[in-house]
Amino acid sequence: MKSTSINWIGLQTFVAREMQRCFRVPVQTIITPLLSALFYIFIFGQVLGKTVQNIGGIPYINFVLPGVLMMSVIGAAFAQTSSSLYFHRFTRAIEEILVTPLSHFEMIIGYTLGGIMRGVVVGAGVLVIGVLFGAAGFAHLWWFFFYTVTISTLFALLGVLAGLWAKSFEQIAAPNAFILMPLSFLGGVFNSIAMYPPALQVFARINPFFYFVDGTRYSMTGVREGNTVLGVFIIFAIIALLAALVGYLFHKGWRLRA
């Protein structure tokens, strides 16, 4: 029977291995999302910014940067855990992990911390790009840390769920292409939701991604369109729901054991 106390050495080793896996292919895991963010910031912020100029009283490039940053964090955290867990299942390495002196809780924490760390690294890289464009700033620094870490946590857990669900590498990419990206764009990454038709504004305000982007924008510019308290509640509620679901599936061994 596995010990009820946390195996700190095992957990540290697990996380270190996850980060080694991430940095072993830096072009795929770090450089590619940073290049995508660079193009988004240049095209939407620098080029279109000369036409749009200001939204909410701030330069358009400053308005766009927080959304691009958060979109990059979301993609990085999700990709880290979903691909890692699915690859372990695909190669049957998960069976070796299951017999280690790590509890299911520790495994979930290990995968999630790997996703958080990759999300934070990519987010820091996008922030550096923003500094180079003269668009990065902080109105509320601690709020920025809060949103970066909690949203990385949320999508790292969602990635674990996707890693359990997927039966092929194509299915791993499907949530990002058909769910995460569209909802991010409709969440106000490149525009104020006030620009939407009334019906679409209603949808935007029930779209959780709106609160992820809006909260990050508030932390960096001081401008917000949504209710911060509601946004924080939504983030914690989704994290709690995902953590409970992932914990249950690990406990049941769903798609973990042959």
RAWO-V94267 format. One record per pair of residues at least 4 apart in sequence whose ideal C-beta (glycine too) atoms are under 8 Angstrom apart, sorted by the first residue. I is the first residue (numbers start at 1). J is the second residue. If there is no record, write none. Layout:
BEGIN
[[I/J] [I/J]]
END
This chain:
BEGIN
[[2/101] [2/102] [2/103] [3/7] [3/101] [3/103] [4/103] [6/11] [6/106] [7/11] [7/101] [7/102] [7/103] [7/106] [8/12] [9/13] [10/14] [10/100] [10/101] [10/102] [10/106] [11/15] [11/102] [11/106] [11/109] [11/110] [12/16] [13/17] [14/18] [14/102] [14/106] [14/107] [14/110] [15/19] [15/110] [15/113] [15/114] [15/117] [16/20] [17/21] [18/22] [18/80] [18/84] [18/110] [18/111] [18/113] [18/114] [18/117] [19/23] [19/114] [19/117] [19/118] [20/24] [21/84] [21/114] [22/29] [22/30] [22/80] [22/114] [22/117] [22/118] [23/29] [23/30] [25/29] [26/30] [26/31] [27/31] [27/32] [28/32] [29/33] [29/76] [29/79] [29/80] [29/118] [30/34] [30/118] [30/121] [30/122] [30/125] [31/35] [32/36] [33/37] [33/72] [33/75] [33/76] [33/122] [33/125] [34/38] [34/72] [34/122] [34/125] [34/126] [34/129] [35/39] [36/40] [36/72] [37/41] [37/68] [37/69] [37/71] [37/72] [37/125] [37/126] [37/129] [38/42] [38/129] [39/43] [40/44] [40/45] [40/64] [40/68] [40/71] [41/45] [41/46] [41/61] [41/64] [41/65] [41/68] [41/129] [41/130] [41/133] [41/135] [42/46] [42/47] [42/133] [43/47] [43/48] [44/48] [44/49] [44/60] [44/64] [44/68] [44/190] [45/49] [45/60] [45/61] [45/64] [45/65] [45/68] [45/133] [45/135] [46/50] [46/61] [46/133] [48/52] [48/60] [49/53] [49/59] [49/60] [49/61] [49/64] [52/60] [53/59] [53/60] [54/58] [54/59] [54/60] [55/60] [55/63] [55/191] [55/192] [56/63] [56/192] [56/221] [56/223] [56/225] [57/223] [58/62] [58/63] [58/221] [58/223] [59/63] [59/135] [60/64] [61/65] [61/133] [61/134] [61/135] [62/135] [62/137] [62/220] [62/221] [63/67] [63/192] [63/217] [63/221] [63/223] [64/68] [64/135] [64/189] [64/190] [65/69] [65/126] [65/130] [65/133] [65/135] [65/136] [65/220] [66/70] [66/213] [66/216] [66/217] [66/219] [66/220] [66/221] [67/71] [67/184] [67/187] [67/188] [67/189] [67/190] [67/213] [67/216] [67/217] [68/72] [68/126] [68/189] [69/73] [69/123] [69/126] [69/127] [69/130] [69/216] [69/220] [70/74] [70/123] [70/147] [70/151] [70/184] [70/189] [70/212] [70/213] [70/216] [71/75] [71/181] [71/184] [71/189] [71/213] [72/76] [72/122] [72/123] [72/125] [72/126] [73/77] [73/119] [73/120] [73/122] [73/123] [73/126] [73/148] [73/151] [73/152] [73/155] [74/78] [74/119] [74/151] [74/155] [74/180] [74/184] [74/212] [75/79] [75/122] [75/176] [75/180] [76/80] [76/115] [76/118] [76/119] [76/121] [76/122] [76/123] [76/152] [77/81] [77/115] [77/116] [77/118] [77/119] [77/151] [77/152] [77/153] [77/154] [77/155] [77/156] [77/159] [78/82] [78/115] [78/155] [78/156] [78/158] [78/159] [78/162] [78/175] [78/176] [78/180] [79/83] [79/118] [79/159] [79/176] [80/84] [80/114] [80/115] [80/118] [80/119] [80/156] [80/159] [81/85] [81/111] [81/112] [81/114] [81/115] [81/156] [81/157] [81/159] [81/160] [81/162] [81/163] [82/86] [82/158] [82/159] [82/160] [82/162] [82/163] [82/166] [82/172] [82/175] [83/87] [83/159] [83/163] [83/172] [84/88] [84/111] [84/114] [84/163] [85/89] [85/94] [85/111] [85/159] [85/160] [85/163] [85/164] [86/90] [86/162] [86/163] [86/166] [86/169] [86/172] [87/91] [87/93] [88/93] [88/94] [88/97] [89/94] [89/163] [89/164] [89/255] [89/256] [90/169] [92/96] [92/258] [93/97] [94/98] [94/256] [95/99] [95/257] [95/258] [96/100] [97/102] [97/107] [98/253] [98/256] [98/257] [102/106] [102/107] [102/110] [103/107] [104/108] [104/247] [104/250] [104/251] [105/109] [105/247] [106/110] [107/111] [107/250] [108/112] [108/157] [108/160] [108/243] [108/246] [108/247] [108/250] [109/113] [110/114] [111/115] [111/156] [111/159] [111/160] [111/163] [112/116] [112/153] [112/156] [112/157] [112/160] [113/117] [113/156] [114/118] [114/156] [115/119] [115/152] [115/153] [115/155] [115/156] [115/157] [115/159] [115/160] [116/120] [116/149] [116/152] [116/153] [116/156] [117/121] [118/122] [119/123] [119/148] [119/151] [119/152] [119/155] [119/156] [120/124] [120/148] [120/149] [120/152] [121/125] [122/126] [123/127] [123/148] [123/152] [124/128] [125/129] [126/130] [127/131] [127/136] [128/132] [129/133] [130/135] [130/136] [131/135] [131/136] [136/220] [137/220] [137/221] [138/144] [138/219] [138/220] [139/218] [139/219] [139/220] [139/221] [139/222] [140/144] [140/218] [140/219] [140/222] [141/145] [141/219] [142/146] [143/147] [143/215] [143/218] [143/219] [144/148] [144/216] [144/219] [144/220] [145/149] [146/150] [146/219] [147/151] [147/212] [147/215] [147/216] [147/219] [148/152] [148/216] [149/153] [150/154] [150/235] [150/236] [150/239] [151/155] [151/212] [151/216] [151/235] [152/156] [153/157] [153/239] [154/158] [154/235] [154/238] [154/239] [154/242] [155/159] [155/180] [156/160] [157/161] [157/239] [157/242] [157/243] [157/246] [158/162] [158/175] [158/242] [159/163] [160/164] [160/246] [161/165] [161/242] [161/245] [161/246] [161/249] [162/166] [162/171] [162/172] [162/175] [163/172] [164/246] [164/249] [164/254] [164/255] [164/256] [165/171] [165/255] [166/171] [166/172] [167/171] [168/172] [169/173] [170/174] [173/177] [174/178] [174/179] [175/179] [175/180] [176/180] [176/181] [177/181] [178/182] [179/183] [180/184] [181/185] [182/186] [183/187] [183/207] [183/208] [183/209] [184/189] [184/209] [184/213] [185/189] [185/190] [186/200] [186/203] [186/204] [186/207] [186/209] [186/210] [187/204] [187/207] [187/208] [187/209] [187/210] [187/211] [187/212] [187/213] [187/214] [188/192] [188/193] [188/204] [188/210] [188/213] [188/214] [188/225] [189/213] [191/195] [191/196] [192/225] [193/200] [193/201] [193/204] [193/205] [193/210] [193/225] [194/201] [194/225] [196/200] [196/201] [196/204] [197/201] [198/202] [199/203] [200/204] [201/205] [202/206] [203/207] [204/210] [205/210] [205/226] [208/212] [208/234] [208/235] [208/238] [209/213] [210/214] [210/225] [210/226] [211/215] [211/226] [211/230] [211/231] [211/234] [211/235] [212/216] [212/231] [212/235] [213/217] [214/218] [214/224] [214/225] [214/226] [214/231] [215/219] [215/224] [215/226] [215/228] [215/231] [215/232] [215/235] [216/220] [217/221] [217/223] [217/224] [218/222] [218/223] [218/224] [218/228] [224/228] [226/230] [226/231] [227/231] [228/232] [229/233] [230/234] [231/235] [232/236] [233/237] [234/238] [235/239] [236/240] [237/241] [238/242] [239/243] [240/244] [241/245] [242/246] [243/247] [244/248] [245/249] [246/250] [247/251] [248/252] [249/254] [249/255] [250/254] [250/256] [253/257]]
END
